[in-house]
Amino acid sequence: MPKIETLLSPALFHLHSEGLEDKQVVIIDVLRATTTVVVAFENGVDHVVASASVKDTLTYRDKGYLVAAERNGIMVEGFDLGNSPQDYTPELVTGRNIALTTTNGTRALNMAEEAETVWVASFRNLSATAEALTQNGRDVLLFCAGWKDRFNMEDTLFAGALAEQLLTMGWTTDDDATFAAIDLYSQNSHRLEAFLEKASHVQRFKTLHIESDLQVCLKIDSSRTVVYLQDDKLVGKTL
Ligand code: 3SL
C-alpha cells in the first residue's frame, strides 16, 4: 500500500528530497496560491506557468500570457493579476495562459519539480486529488508551503484532510507529521473558519481587507478538476 508523508515547512525539504523522482508530491498553499490555481482551471484557463521570480514572470507578457504576481499578500505593480482567486473569473481566464509568481506557493512548486508527479491541491479539489493520487499509486509527500519557511495552520489542516481521506482509501502512514495533521483536521473539520481565526495569514487578510477570499479557499469539493505539472506547465483535467 502506498505511504503518506507530510512536510510541514519548506525548510525541511532537504529531509525528503532523496528519492523524490519515484514519488508524487502535493503542493499545498490553500491561502491562497493553490486555491487560486485550482479556481483558474475551474474557470477555463489553458495552462499556468509557476515561477519563483517576479522578473521571470513578467517576461511571459510578450508571449501573450496574463501575468500574475503577489508578494506579502499584495499584487505587484504592473501585473494583470495578483493572487485573489476571486479575480480569476471565466471572463478573464477562459482559454488564456497565465504566468504566476507568489510568495510561498510557486516557490514550493519549483522546489518539488523533480517528483514523478507534482499536484496542486486545495480544499476545492480535495476528493478529486485523493482519487488522482490513488490512481497513480506511488508514495506521496504532502508539501505544505507555509509562510517564508514557517509552519502554518491552514496548509497543515489541508494536509490532514487529504491524509485522512487517503487512509480511508487504503493508504498507510508511519509519519508523525501526518498523524499530527490528521488530528488537527479531525478536531476542527466542523469549524474550519473559526479555527483559522487566529492564524497569522488570516490576520494578514484582515489587515489587507481580503477576508472574503477565505470562504472561497475553504469551499470543500466544489471542483472535480485536478491540477498537475506537465513539461514545466501546470495543466488540469476533470475526473
Ligand atoms: O504565499 C503565497 O504563495 C500566497 O498564497 C500568499 S497570499 O495569500 O497571496 O498572501
Residues whose N, C-alpha, C, O or C-beta is under 5 A from the ligand:
A	BS01	3SL	D29 L31 R32 A33 E70 N72 G73 N83 T102 T103 N104 G105 T106
